[in-house]
Amino acid sequence: MARVMIGVIGFLIAGLGGFGMTNAIQRWDEQPRVNIDKETTGKVSYIEQSDLLVAGAVSVSRSFKVKYEYTVDGKLYRDEATIDKDVVNRLSEGQPVRVMYHSAQPYLSGIPDYAYYCSVEELGPPASPKKKVIGTGVITLFGTLMVLGAIFLINDGAKDEDENATSSQN
């Protein structure tokens, strides 16, 4: 039974790798999207307090969740950030805030004056099509080796059972 499971899992891994490789090959000539940090003005829509409780009674840590909204190219986005209690006094609902976002993915944002923002430079460059094909090729090879290993284990197990049956008849 374990051999069959190894084969099924290997088949699924190889299939996903093959799907990824096909997708990477189809996008071989596609130019990567330019992704830069952009800035806009948004507004605070909601502030809520959250406490980390130990054993349901003692408050160990107090932080605040700030929900904000901003518009990029006419589309409204909403996001939230966790801020410390010393920063929350500088914010109020409806207050304008500076919002930084990724140009290629505007839903990735932050309010750097109050909370951490992961800039585009921190993410690193996008993977090249060659790296995607190599990565998915390794995944496909791994899955294929699992399937082949399971097939040989099943065949080897069947031979062992035949030999055991033959030796017990003698």
C-alpha positions as CSV (number, residue, x, y, z in Angstrom):
1,M,0.0,0.0,0.0
2,A,2.9,2.4,0.8
3,R,4.3,1.8,-2.6
4,V,1.1,2.8,-4.3
5,M,1.0,6.0,-2.2
6,I,4.6,6.8,-3.2
7,G,3.6,6.4,-6.8
8,V,0.5,8.5,-6.5
9,I,2.3,11.3,-4.7
10,G,5.1,11.1,-7.2
11,F,2.6,11.3,-10.1
12,L,1.0,14.4,-8.5
13,I,4.4,16.1,-8.0
14,A,5.4,15.3,-11.6
15,G,2.1,16.6,-12.9
16,L,2.3,19.9,-11.0
17,G,6.0,20.3,-12.1
18,G,5.0,19.6,-15.7
19,F,2.2,22.1,-15.5
20,G,4.6,24.7,-14.1
21,M,7.1,23.9,-16.8
22,T,4.6,24.3,-19.6
23,N,3.5,27.6,-18.1
24,A,7.1,28.8,-17.9
25,I,7.9,27.8,-21.5
26,Q,4.8,29.5,-22.8
27,R,5.9,32.7,-21.1
28,W,9.6,32.4,-22.2
29,D,9.6,35.6,-24.3
30,E,7.4,37.6,-21.9
31,Q,9.2,40.6,-20.5
32,P,9.0,40.9,-16.7
33,R,6.8,43.6,-15.3
34,V,8.6,46.6,-14.0
35,N,7.9,46.8,-10.3
36,I,8.8,49.9,-8.4
37,D,7.7,51.5,-5.1
38,K,5.0,54.1,-5.6
39,E,3.4,56.5,-3.2
40,T,-0.2,57.7,-2.7
41,T,-2.3,59.2,0.0
42,G,-4.9,57.0,1.8
43,K,-6.9,57.4,4.9
44,V,-7.3,55.5,8.1
45,S,-10.7,53.7,8.1
46,Y,-10.5,51.8,11.4
47,I,-8.3,51.3,14.5
48,E,-8.8,48.4,16.8
49,Q,-6.8,47.2,19.9
50,S,-5.7,43.6,20.2
51,D,-4.2,42.1,23.4
52,L,-2.0,39.0,23.6
53,L,-3.4,37.1,26.6
54,V,-1.6,34.4,28.6
55,A,-3.9,31.8,30.1
56,G,-6.9,34.0,29.1
57,A,-6.3,36.5,31.9
58,V,-3.0,38.4,31.9
59,S,-2.4,40.9,29.1
60,V,1.2,40.5,28.0
61,S,1.3,42.5,24.8
62,R,-0.9,45.2,23.4
63,S,-0.8,46.2,19.8
64,F,-3.2,47.9,17.5
65,K,-4.5,47.0,14.0
66,V,-5.0,50.0,11.7
67,K,-7.1,49.5,8.6
68,Y,-6.6,51.9,5.8
69,E,-7.8,52.4,2.2
70,Y,-6.2,54.0,-0.8
71,T,-6.9,54.4,-4.5
72,V,-4.7,53.4,-7.4
73,D,-5.8,54.0,-11.0
74,G,-9.4,54.5,-9.9
75,K,-9.5,51.2,-8.0
76,L,-10.0,51.2,-4.2
77,Y,-7.8,49.0,-2.1
78,R,-8.0,48.2,1.6
79,D,-5.2,46.9,3.8
80,E,-4.2,46.7,7.4
81,A,-1.1,47.1,9.5
82,T,-0.1,46.3,13.0
83,I,1.3,49.2,15.0
84,D,2.6,49.6,18.5
85,K,0.8,51.5,21.3
86,D,3.2,54.4,21.2
87,V,2.4,55.1,17.5
88,V,-1.4,54.7,17.8
89,N,-1.8,58.1,19.5
90,R,-0.6,59.8,16.3
91,L,-3.4,58.3,14.3
92,S,-7.2,58.8,14.2
93,E,-10.0,57.4,12.0
94,G,-10.3,59.4,8.7
95,Q,-6.8,60.8,9.0
96,P,-4.8,60.9,5.7
97,V,-1.7,58.7,5.7
98,R,1.1,58.1,3.2
99,V,0.7,54.7,1.6
100,M,3.6,53.0,-0.3
101,Y,2.6,50.2,-2.7
102,H,4.2,48.0,-5.4
103,S,3.4,49.3,-8.9
104,A,2.9,45.8,-10.4
105,Q,0.8,44.6,-7.5
106,P,-0.9,47.6,-5.9
107,Y,-2.6,45.4,-3.3
108,L,0.8,45.0,-1.6
109,S,1.1,48.1,0.5
110,G,2.1,49.6,3.8
111,I,2.1,52.8,5.8
112,P,5.8,53.3,6.4
113,D,5.5,56.3,8.7
114,Y,3.7,54.1,11.2
115,A,4.4,50.4,10.4
116,Y,6.8,48.2,8.5
117,Y,6.6,48.3,4.6
118,C,8.3,45.6,2.5
119,S,9.8,47.5,-0.4
120,V,10.3,46.1,-3.9
121,E,14.1,46.1,-3.4
122,E,13.7,43.8,-0.4
123,L,11.8,41.2,-2.5
124,G,14.6,41.0,-5.1
125,P,14.3,40.7,-8.8
126,P,11.6,38.4,-10.4
127,A,12.7,35.0,-11.4
128,S,13.8,34.7,-15.1
129,P,12.0,32.3,-17.4
130,K,15.2,30.1,-17.5
131,K,15.2,29.8,-13.7
132,K,11.5,28.9,-13.7
133,V,12.0,26.1,-16.3
134,I,15.0,24.7,-14.4
135,G,13.1,24.8,-11.1
136,T,10.0,23.2,-12.4
137,G,12.1,20.7,-14.3
138,V,13.8,19.6,-11.1
139,I,10.3,19.2,-9.5
140,T,9.1,17.1,-12.5
141,L,12.2,14.9,-12.3
142,F,11.8,14.3,-8.6
143,G,8.1,13.3,-9.1
144,T,9.1,11.0,-12.0
145,L,11.8,9.3,-10.0
146,M,9.2,8.7,-7.2
147,V,6.8,7.1,-9.7
148,L,9.6,5.0,-11.2
149,G,10.8,4.0,-7.8
150,A,7.3,2.9,-6.8
151,I,6.9,0.9,-10.0
152,F,10.2,-0.9,-9.4
153,L,9.3,-1.5,-5.7
154,I,5.9,-2.9,-6.7
155,N,7.5,-5.2,-9.4
156,D,10.2,-6.2,-6.9
157,G,7.5,-6.9,-4.3
158,A,5.5,-9.0,-6.7
159,K,8.7,-11.1,-7.5
160,D,9.3,-11.6,-3.8
161,E,5.7,-12.8,-3.3
162,D,6.1,-15.2,-6.3
163,E,9.3,-16.6,-4.8
164,N,7.8,-17.0,-1.4
165,A,4.8,-18.8,-2.9
166,T,7.0,-21.1,-4.9
167,S,9.3,-21.9,-2.0
168,S,6.4,-22.6,0.3
169,Q,4.9,-25.1,-2.2
170,N,8.1,-27.1,-2.4
